[in-house]
Every structure is written in C-alpha cells, then in structure tokens.
Amino acid sequence: MKEGRGDPSPAVCIIGAGPRGTSILERIAANAPEILGDREFAIHLVDPFPPGSGRTWHTGQSELLWMNSAAEQVTMFPDSSVRCAGPPYPGPTTSRWLEESGRGALHDGRYASRPAQGHYLQEFFSGVRTRLPANLRLHLHRATAVDVRHAGTDRQSVVLDGGRRPVAAPQLVLAQGHTDVVADAPPDDDRLVRIGPARADADRLARIPDGAPVLVRGLGLVFIDCLLLLTEGRGGRFTRSRHDGRLRYRPSGREPLLYAGSRRGVPPYPKPAYTLNSPCPPPRYLNAEACRTRLRGPGFDFDRDVWALALQELCWAYYHELFTSHPDRTRTDWTAFSAQYAHFAWNDDRAAKLVRSAVPDPEDHFDPERLTAPLATHRSPDPLALQHRVRAHLRDSVRRRREPRHSAHVAVVRALGAVGGVLGELYNGGELSPAAAAVALRRFSVGAFLSSGPPPLRMEQLIALSEAGIVTFTGPGSAVVTDEEHAVFHATSPRVRATYTARILLDARLPEPDLARTADPLLRRLLAAGHISEETAPDATGRPRPTGALRVRDGHPLDATGRAHRTWYVAGPEQFPHAGADAGFFRRNDEIARTVLRHAAASSTRPTRPPRAATP
C-alpha cells in the first residue's frame, strides 16, 4: 500500500476495537463464506488500546470498578435467538466464562469487575481471530485515527497518528464508543481544582488531598466509581453487622469529605437481584404500528401522541406482573382486571377507582411520579432531615430490588426497554424525525434512572458512607456556582437550607455528546472538512439548534450538504447485549457486516469459486 495513491482492493477499516468493533469483526467473519466465497478481503482494526477490551474495559484498572450488568446475562456471542441473516456464533456468557476459566469472582453474587470483563472480551477477540476464514486478512493497528484522505472514494485511506503509514480501505466503520469532550478552559486560578466531567480517573482522583471537602455534581454510575476509589480504594473497609445485618464503614482517615447532589437528589435505582419469571406481555399501547399512526397525524406532538402511550405501556406491564406473580395481593385475577382496565386506561379517575378496588394496598399502586421523583414530597429544609430521608429511600430501593415480591417495579424497567426498542427501530428506519428523537431522549432519560443504577451492594455501601459522615447529600436541584473572589465553589439546593463550600469540584458524570467539542481527533477533522455533520432539532421557537449528535441516516453519516457516505457506517455505543434476547446490538452489527461484504463482493475483480457453506 503506497501512501498517497491508496489501494482500491476490497478492504474495510474499523475505527474502535472495543466490544462494538470486535463484534462487527466477528459478524464479517461469520458472513464472509456466504457472500465473498474465497475472494480476499482485508480488515483493518484501529485502536490505541488492546483489541477486544478497548479503552473502557482495559484490564489494568482497579478491581473496585464493576460492571453494571449481571454477568449471567452479558454475552458477546450471537445465539440462535438473534433474528439476523448471518449464522449464530454460540459461546459463554461472562459468568460462565469466568466460572470455567477461573479468571475472576463475581461481586454481590452477580457482577464481574471491569478488568475481568476485559479479559472476557480479549478472549472473545482471540477466538474470532483464530476462526477467521483464510481469505480474510486482519491487520491490527495500535494507533489513533486522525483523518481520512480522499474521503468517500476508492482511493480513500485512513491517516494514523505517529507518522504511521495510512491505511487504504474504501469502506469505513466508526465504532469509537463514547468519546470524550474537550472541557471548557477553567478560570485562571490555580487555587480551584476541577475534575471531570469524564469517566472515573484514578490518577486525577489520587490528587485529592486526604480529608479535603469536595463538591460532587452527579449521583450516577461515575459517582459510584469515584466513591469507591476515594474510600475503599484509600484503605477504608466495609463490614456487615451480625446484629442487624447492616453494612458499616470503617474509615482509614484518608477519605475526602464528599458533598454530593443532582437534579433528583438521589442516585438511580439499583439493579434487581432477581429475574422475572412471568413472560413480558407484547406491547399493547406503544407498538410500531400505533406509533406510525400517531406520527402521520396532523399536529404531531411527542408528549401527547407518544409519551402518553409509553406511560400506559408501563402501567400495563406493572399490573400484569403484580396480578400474575403476586395474586395474593390482589382481589381479582388478571383476566378480569385487564378486561376492565383496557376500557378505562384513558380515564384517570375511572382507572384509579378500578385499581383501588382491585389492589388493596396503596403501596402496590403504580405511581410514576413517586417512582421517578422520590424527593418530590420532601418538605423539610433541614439538611439533617434530608440525610435521613435519602437514606430511607436508598434502603427502600435496595429492599425492592432484592426482594422478588416487588417484581412489578422491575417489570416497568423491562417494559421501558421494550418501548425504547420500538422507538429506536422507528428512528433507525427514518420514521422518527430528529426533533421527535431529541424529545424522546429527554423523556426516556428516566429509563436510565430506573434501570441503569449500580448493583444493590453499592447502594448499601453508599448508605454506610453517608452514616459515617463521608458523604453528605446536598438535595434535589443542586447547583454549583464559582465564587471567584474567594476562590471557592458553593453548592446549594432550593429545597435545603444549607450551603456547602469547597475548592475542589468533582463533575462525576459523563459529558453530554457534543460533536463540535469532541476530543476524538478523527471526528474533529472530519467535521471541520465537512465530511460529517451535526444533527439539529428545533428549539422552543422552532429554530434549528445543534444537538451534539452525529447526523446519521440509515446507519450512514451525512456530510455538510446532507449527502450520505454509503461506504461509511456508524456503529454507536450500546449496552452489552443479553443472551437469548434477540439483541439489537447483534442485528445491527450483522447488517453492517453484510453490507460491507456485499460492497466488497461487488467491487472485487478477482475470479471466484463457488461460495462455501457458512460455518457456525
């Protein structure tokens, strides 16, 4: 391959060798015998981090950092449940692989550490590479892609950092995962320290002095990671009381004092410690056809026409689980209740009356406001009262996620995922406009709050740290302002009569996607050259505003003129696929792989032999 000329031979360059890029590699290998036969094809995999694990799951990070999904559910192997054209590739879940290989224990009974997951991913990559058909040539580049020359032509080549030889490949797959955002330059004051927003960075956290007060913005998963690195990672220990079974924390004396708040004032709900036994009912209110009907209607409004359907779907799933799995807590059976509820679903008063008559305990009634805004009824401005209220909420959350008698709440999470899947399919098919998709993302942020919390044990540890005085909750709607005159940060909540002050601010959250400020050098260069563009959506006045997201249609990025790069493919970040669940992660990867191979087959000029049968 000569620099400057490019090589028009069939090849693809995959940017990103984490789970997504590695899965696409596997799907190319699985589909190649059917589509390419014995024709040669080159695959270039570009990533500065080890293939398989990539950056997020690298094996050198702390064992205190855990996965957020149960290891028995997570898989990288597309099984027979996946509805795709390519053949399945059966293999173990993370849990089974860890058990068979002895490469790591499960925490809280179900969760692997991130280094252990990294080993699983690297082993998956190794297996894929070993099974590659002889006509596929894999080239690994431990480098960062920084530009594309002759973009969109057969002479296209990907420029790598460090003066390495460009990679000639007519096709390009963007699979970088979550990319960092360039932070705004802080005021010129070395007395203030800002960390984040970004993933938990052990090196930066290590610079926080022992005992120093720290204001924390965000109570999600990044907060939990930082919390463990700053406490147990500094020598503190958790012990469980034999008397009452509660977790206690023994400080090492090196912990900082954390004053933490967020919009809701509480962390996301923990993951459930059990699985649902009853089958999930198919979407009744919010299915693809119902959405299409609403989308075609005059004066479409997402909240009125779609979100209302989503709430009905969640309510339906909640009571289906309650009546079918816990009939002892109802006065009638599901058949009788559902027949009446179907008539009253759109009449709040009649539906509420039906629920009161059929479900005697008010604690068993579906209350979306109570579920999504736990502190909405908290009225005391006393900061100590707030600590007791938040800890009570956390204990209740752990109890509901550990005890199967509260499985109706888990059914809501499952239904929310199904609803999100319907909208995702419509968006990928071009039926949901960017403006509606932007509203959907804001609305469905509640899904992360309900379903993307940490393992239950992490919530118990947070309670223990609060009781030990290491963590103080600052309240819902917490805001942080900079007092430049005194070189400090102040955190306040409109619901609490207290102000917390520190010289260190920890933004414990991932940055919002912002293509214009991306730290990824390739995306930054492609955007500047007009080869990719940023999605827009109308604001309250109807004027288009940038959303920060890459502009994509049918899986292809659009350039500044709105033209699609038909040989470029966008494989955005997703959660790990679950075994036996027909994961969209695999279906999309299979589609990309087959499209890449069909283009390669069409462009190949070499004589071919009859295609071989696909190897499972």
C-alpha positions, -999 to 999 in steps of 0.1 A, spaced: 0 0 0 16 32 -12 9 64 7 -10 90 -15 -23 65 -41 -44 43 -19 -53 7 -26 -87 1 -43 -86 -36 -33 -116 -48 -11 -109 -36 24 -127 -21 54 -112 0 83 -130 -4 116 -122 25 140 -125 12 175 -115 -23 187 -138 -24 218 -169 -46 221 -187 -30 191 -158 -31 167 -149 -66 177 -185 -78 173 -186 -63 138 -153 -82 130 -170 -114 142 -201 -108 120 -178 -101 90 -161 -134 96 -193 -153 101 -209 -139 69 -179 -139 46 -181 -175 33 -217 -169 21 -211 -135 5 -174 -134 -5 -167 -171 -12 -129 -174 -15 -122 -138 -26 -97 -120 -5 -107 -92 18 -87 -70 42 -99 -59 76 -81 -31 94 -88 -27 131 -76 6 146 -74 14 183 -46 25 206 -60 1 233 -59 -37 232 -84 -53 208 -115 -67 224 -115 -47 257 -107 -13 242 -104 16 265 -134 12 288 -127 -24 297 -89 -24 298 -76 -50 322 -53 -27 341 -80 -7 360 -90 -12 396 -109 -43 407 -131 -20 427 -148 -9 394 -176 -34 385 -198 -40 355 -233 -26 357 -250 -57 342 -253 -91 357 -226 -114 343 -250 -143 336 -269 -120 312 -240 -105 293 -226 -121 262 -206 -113 231 -218 -144 212 -249 -140 190 -270 -171 197 -300 -186 178 -324 -160 193 -309 -132 172 -330 -126 141 -303 -118 116 -293 -131 82 -259 -143 94 -252 -176 112 -251 -177 150 -218 -180 169 -227 -197 202 -205 -191 233 -205 -185 270 -218 -156 289 -194 -136 310 -205 -155 341 -200 -189 326 -166 -180 311 -154 -167 344 -165 -199 362 -149 -221 336 -116 -201 332 -112 -191 369 -103 -156 357 -123 -137 383 -150 -139 410 -185 -124 409 -192 -95 432 -226 -91 450 -233 -126 437 -238 -115 400 -213 -88 388 -179 -91 373 -152 -65 377 -143 -44 347 -109 -60 344 -125 -94 344 -149 -83 317 -119 -70 298 -103 -105 299 -136 -120 286 -136 -95 257 -100 -101 249 -106 -139 249 -136 -133 226 -114 -114 202 -88 -141 203 -114 -167 193 -127 -146 165 -92 -141 151 -84 -178 153 -116 -186 134 -111 -161 106 -115 -177 71 -82 -180 52 -92 -153 27 -98 -127 53 -66 -108 62 -67 -90 96 -44 -60 103 -42 -46 138 -31 -10 142 -24 1 178 -28 37 169 -53 66 168 -71 75 135 -68 113 129 -80 119 93 -94 103 61 -78 112 28 -97 111 -5 -128 106 16 -156 86 0 -136 74 -30 -120 41 -39 -86 57 -31 -97 65 5 -71 60 32 -72 65 70 -44 86 85 -29 73 117 -10 93 144 27 90 149 36 92 113 24 56 106 16 45 71 -20 54 61 -45 25 59 -60 21 25 -97 10 28 -126 20 6 -150 13 34 -150 28 69 -168 18 102 -170 43 130 -172 23 163 -153 45 188 -179 42 215 -184 70 240 -159 98 231 -146 124 254 -155 161 251 -129 189 254 -137 207 286 -141 245 288 -110 262 299 -114 270 337 -107 304 351 -71 312 356 -70 304 393 -47 275 405 -65 276 439 -95 258 423 -95 222 412 -120 208 387 -122 171 378 -145 159 350 -170 155 335 -155 122 324 -151 86 335 -136 80 369 -99 87 365 -79 70 393 -48 92 387 -68 125 389 -87 113 420 -55 104 437 -45 141 437 -74 150 460 -59 156 495 -69 134 524 -98 149 543 -104 177 518 -140 188 512 -152 181 477 -184 192 459 -197 164 437 -221 171 408 -239 139 398 -250 107 416 -249 82 388 -225 55 379 -195 77 375 -202 89 411 -203 54 424 -169 46 407 -153 77 421 -168 70 455 -152 35 458 -118 47 446 -119 75 472 -129 54 501 -122 16 499 -95 25 474 -78 45 501 -79 18 527 -114 21 542 -133 -11 549 -169 -22 548 -181 -47 574 -216 -63 579 -231 -62 614 -240 -95 629 -266 -78 650 -288 -61 623 -272 -72 591 -265 -36 581 -233 -26 564 -209 -3 583 -179 16 571 -145 19 589 -127 49 576 -89 49 570 -87 86 577 -76 93 541 -111 98 527 -121 133 514 -155 146 526 -180 144 497 -210 168 493 -230 153 465 -261 164 447 -280 160 414 -312 170 397 -333 144 415 -311 144 446 -309 106 448 -289 80 428 -305 58 402 -323 27 414 -300 -3 419 -301 -33 396 -325 -61 406 -311 -91 423 -336 -114 406 -351 -120 372 -388 -120 363 -404 -154 360 -435 -143 341 -432 -136 304 -433 -99 293 -466 -91 275 -462 -78 240 -466 -40 237 -503 -32 238 -504 6 236 -470 16 222 -461 -7 193 -446 2 160 -479 5 142 -496 26 168 -466 50 167 -467 52 129 -504 61 131 -496 89 156 -466 101 136 -487 106 105 -514 125 123 -518 163 120 -500 185 145 -479 157 159 -468 162 195 -444 137 211 -457 141 247 -493 139 237 -491 113 210 -463 90 221 -453 96 257 -489 91 268 -488 57 251 -455 49 268 -470 56 303 -499 34 295 -475 6 285 -455 9 317 -487 8 338 -499 -22 318 -466 -41 324 -467 -32 361 -501 -46 368 -496 -76 346 -466 -86 368 -484 -78 400 -515 -99 391 -498 -128 376 -468 -132 400 -484 -119 433 -521 -128 431 -523 -128 470 -520 -90 469 -550 -85 446 -588 -90 449 -593 -104 414 -574 -121 387 -555 -106 357 -581 -116 331 -609 -98 349 -588 -68 358 -572 -64 323 -605 -65 306 -618 -36 326 -586 -17 326 -584 -18 288 -617 2 288 -607 27 315 -570 33 306 -576 67 292 -598 79 320 -576 87 350 -605 88 376 -621 55 365 -588 37 361 -577 49 396 -611 37 411 -606 3 394 -571 0 408 -582 9 444 -609 -18 443 -587 -45 428 -554 -37 447 -560 -31 484 -525 -19 495 -517 17 482 -480 7 483 -488 -17 454 -503 10 432 -483 22 402 -472 57 408 -448 70 382 -443 103 400 -433 86 432 -410 63 413 -392 89 392 -391 118 418 -386 102 452 -380 135 470 -409 154 455 -428 152 488 -399 161 510 -406 194 526 -382 199 555 -353 224 547 -332 208 575 -301 193 559 -300 165 586 -336 156 578 -327 153 542 -299 128 550 -324 106 569 -349 109 540 -323 99 513 -310 70 534 -346 58 539 -352 60 502 -320 41 494 -329 13 519 -363 10 503 -347 9 469 -324 -19 479 -352 -39 495 -374 -36 464 -345 -47 442 -335 -76 464 -370 -90 473 -389 -106 444 -422 -95 460 -416 -61 444 -410 -75 409 -437 -52 394 -411 -24 396 -387 -45 376 -414 -52 350 -417 -14 345 -380 -13 337 -384 -42 312 -413 -25 295 -394 8 293 -367 -11 274 -392 -26 250 -408 8 244 -373 23 238 -366 -5 213 -398 3 193 -387 40 191 -352 30 182 -364 9 153 -385 37 140 -356 62 142 -332 38 125 -357 34 98 -360 71 93 -397 72 105 -390 92 137 -377 127 130 -346 141 146 -368 166 165 -390 138 179 -360 117 187 -344 145 207 -376 148 228 -377 110 232 -342 110 245 -350 136 271 -382 118 281 -365 84 282 -337 96 304 -360 84 332 -351 49 319 -315 53 330 -327 65 364 -349 34 368 -327 8 352 -291 19 350 -281 20 386 -253 0 403 -256 -34 420 -276 -33 452 -245 -37 474 -232 -4 461 -263 13 474 -257 -3 508 -222 10 507 -234 45 499 -258 43 529 -228 32 551 -207 61 538 -235 86 545 -239 73 580 -201 76 586 -202 112 575 -181 107 544 -210 115 520 -235 143 526 -264 147 502 -269 183 491 -305 179 479 -326 179 447 -319 206 421 -284 211 435 -265 238 417 -228 247 419 -215 283 414 -180 296 414 -171 324 439 -141 338 421 -134 365 447 -128 339 474 -117 311 451 -143 285 462 -172 266 449 -206 268 465 -233 241 463 -269 248 472 -304 233 467 -336 252 466 -351 226 489 -325 226 516 -313 254 540 -276 249 536 -246 260 516 -216 237 510 -182 251 501 -150 236 487 -121 244 465 -125 211 446 -153 203 422 -158 167 410 -181 165 380 -190 128 384 -208 123 352 -202 116 316 -202 146 293 -232 151 271 -224 142 234 -211 173 217 -197 167 182 -185 203 180 -163 198 211 -153 162 207 -119 151 218 -117 124 191 -92 138 165 -108 118 136 -143 131 142 -130 166 148 -111 166 115 -140 151 95 -164 177 109 -141 206 100 -137 192 65 -175 188 61 -173 150 57 -197 146 87 -222 170 102 -241 176 135 -277 167 140 -301 196 147 -335 199 162 -359 228 166 -358 247 199 -389 262 216 -390 290 189 -388 265 161 -353 274 151 -328 246 145 -303 241 172 -273 216 173 -279 185 194 -243 175 197 -250 142 180 -236 129 147 -261 133 118 -269 98 106 -294 83 82 -300 46 77 -267 39 95 -246 62 73 -232 96 84 -243 127 64 -218 153 52 -223 191 55 -245 190 23 -268 163 36 -253 136 14 -248 101 29 -215 84 28 -227 50 15 -195 32 23 -192 47 58 -211 31 87 -219 44 121 -219 18 149 -228 39 180 -223 28 216 -249 5 232 -252 -15 264 -239 -51 264 -263 -75 247 -281 -101 268 -281 -138 260 -313 -152 245 -328 -118 240 -325 -112 202 -303 -82 210 -305 -53 185 -267 -49 191 -261 -81 171 -287 -74 145 -273 -41 137 -237 -54 136 -248 -82 113 -264 -57 89 -233 -36 88 -211 -67 82 -233 -80 54 -234 -46 37 -196 -42 39 -192 -77 24 -217 -71 -4 -199 -39 -14 -166 -58 -13 -180 -86 -34 -194 -62 -60 -161 -43 -63 -139 -73 -64 -125 -82 -99 -109 -115 -89 -123 -147 -103 -144 -165 -78 -151 -201 -68 -184 -213 -56 -191 -199 -21 -185 -222 9 -212 -230 34 -212 -208 64 -195 -222 95 -215 -218 127 
